């Protein structure tokens, strides 16, 4: 019964992980395992009970009902007989035991269905690799941090349009996507830390449609040179701050020379950044151009190739040969 209930709950909670052949195989293995586990667990108590004489045992086990049913003779103490006697003696214990076994079966089948639904490839492609197979970015040394992050490397223009064109012409490369971010040192509510700003364009609808406190429209962010903060709870936990709409942060940045400005917190959201590779802080492309000028703000290239999984399988077969 617990396997049937467990299968029903598993199907309702994780229908995409359901497999009838898998369920039947799991139920069969679990049933066989459970049967032998019970036999092994009661074999020792049964062996000990068998050493007790029938007369002495009847003092504890005989309640008179067997005589009325014509079943007063001594029985062989098997696991089944002991289970029957135990059930007769404690009805509440039997119900509790049945409920606990049924609940265990439900939990087991739900867990089995959930694990069966787990896709290792999909899990490995979470984040920035959901639509790309390779990433080319700056190797930033977090153990020796700079107040302006990878800005010095960006000023040298390593991730240039020329490099992007070269990557695009490689065999089997389908597309190369550019991530644009700028970095600086932030002062707010007594805390100082380095962080990156994701660049928003008029087409960044995923940000503008977020559920956020304040005004996260593209036009307002441009007009006020405001910033938007996503995943505010994580930002608060990491930096010991509490972002408030209408407050101003002090930003120190460099475009070859050091600058300082105050920027309004125009919008705050507890949701994660809605794009892969997005930072918790974001500003529009117009604001970024006012601050960093014509500096190359490319911070990463994400490279997608043709039919990656099939190519990988073919390469494995060639290697085996």
Secondary structure as UniProt FT lines:
FT   HELIX           2..13
FT   HELIX           15..17
FT   HELIX           20..50
FT   HELIX           54..61
FT   HELIX           65..68
FT   TURN            69..70
FT   HELIX           79..89
FT   HELIX           91..117
FT   HELIX           120..124
FT   HELIX           127..130
FT   STRAND          134..137
FT   HELIX           142..144
FT   TURN            147..150
FT   HELIX           151..155
FT   TURN            156..157
FT   HELIX           161..168
FT   TURN            171..172
FT   STRAND          173..188
FT   TURN            189..190
FT   STRAND          191..200
FT   TURN            202..203
FT   HELIX           205..208
FT   STRAND          213..214
FT   HELIX           218..224
FT   STRAND          227..229
FT   HELIX           232..239
FT   TURN            245..246
FT   STRAND          248..254
FT   STRAND          258..268
FT   TURN            276..277
FT   STRAND          281..284
FT   HELIX           285..292
FT   TURN            293..294
FT   STRAND          298..305
FT   TURN            306..307
FT   HELIX           308..320
//
